[in-house]
Amino acid sequence: MKKLWPLLLLFIAACQQKEQKKEYNADLLIKNAVIYTVDSNFTTAQCLVVTAGKIVAVGDSSFQTKYTAREVVNASGHAIYPGFIDAHAHFYKYGLGLQQANLKGLTNWQAIVDTVSSFAKQNTDGWLIGYGWDQNLWKNKQFPDKAKLDSLFPERPVLLSRVDGHAAIANQAALNIAGIKPGQTITGGVIETIKGKLTGVLIDNAVGIVNRKIPPPDDTIASHAFLDGQRNCFADGLTTVADCGEPYSLINTIAELQHTGGLKIRIFMMLGDRPENYDYLFKHGAYKTPGLDVCCFKMYADGALGSRGACLLQPYADQKNWKGFLLSSPQHFLEVAQKVYAHGFQLATHAIGDSANRVILKIYASILKGKNDRRWRIEHAQIIDPGDFSIFGQYNIIPSVQPTHATSDMYWAGKRLGPQRLKSAYAYKQLLNENGWLPLGTDFPVENINPIYTFYAAVERKDLKGYPANGFQPENAITREQALRGITIWAAKAQFEEKEKGSIEPGKYADFVILNNDIMKINGADLPKVKVLQTYVNGEKVYEKK
Ligand SMILES: [Zn+2]
């Protein structure tokens, strides 16, 4: 009997352990919710269970008795959606922008100069970098010139980027560092010279000449950029963001910050069209962790419509004999596409104008040959010749679009394009119909990061002022279900991640958001007011509204 005692004790201990395990068979249980699972049947549920960062069960209230979770959250009837995904954004640039002079929304050049001056007083060293001006918001709508910047900052280099990132203004000190001379030309860009003098305005590839002279942000700035960006994204319910067109060196920076620096947002990073990026990824293969996915390259076919850098088939309606331009030769795009295809990677190309879109569609088609699952993408797909829409469907080319671009550009896009071409611009429903799915994004920092604004613009085709009353080209509005899929599962699919995220289904990451109102049900006009109450990534609450 004596000898049995230890065994008995062991047995009791084992039972207790089992008992304890049974007491907590999940980490987190959310109850009393209206859960839009965004599964293939678009089902709703009331209860959701999370263990070890993954969703283990989604269903009705009977789960409340089946599971005993360490933490129980009563959602009090609020709506829950899969964590929002932005299919096209510039996450790092956005974060860096938060460290720079913010020129967004300023309605005249003097206000911009004043903002830069006060920024300069707080940041006394090195380059003065600002971001976000938009001459379309000014009375005269003309590009500025650098005179005021030169007199205020004769020694200190200044570079201020336009809101679309496709134009900038530099002062003389910056132009000197970059070695730019009056009358200088560059392929795929413009160095504006008027009456033999540099105005400081640089368009597309010309911006790069100055940009490359700016010392790269040090580790502290980079980590501030990522973490500040993440904080704002979580507050708006984003759990995955794209970061389009980055250098491969950022892979390590991000991986390190995700490992030890508190960076929790998931990132889908496209590498930019640079030889070293191809060399790196072709040699090392796709990079994939739960937080970072690098399997895609991004090219730029043309510029933006606002700065008349979009490449059009026919001249601009508001500038004679001007059609914009391609940023590289079609031969370059073809060669890139061939090598990316041969190495099995994804390709995404920025194309705004109908000519740029046609060039890229034809190149893609010549390589993809027919139906396929390579998910090659055209970013923006903004102006499409009516005869070219069908190429998207025929070759499964994925248009990746930004509904708030339509409602930001609608005030002047017609001036650039004329009424005829405008009809097949920002044609999201028509594009959706081609493949039956459509990833949505914002292109932030070009637009606001808020994915609910994307949802609202996609379904209502109105801006935050509620303009226009009937929606801009409302025939291209998409349904709420489609818009929700666009910012969740379809965005995930555009990055080959639909099996791990984008819906609330067992086995997927527990990335989800609780909103204060149900975006599937409330009045369209109330959509922009909807707020995120809580955001979860990997089952962890990363944001809570105060
Ligand atoms: Zn972009």
Boltz pocket constraint, residues with backbone or C-beta under 6 A from the ligand:
constraints:
  - pocket:
      binder: B
      contacts: [[A, 88], [A, 89], [A, 90], [A, 244], [A, 443]]
      max_distance: 6.0
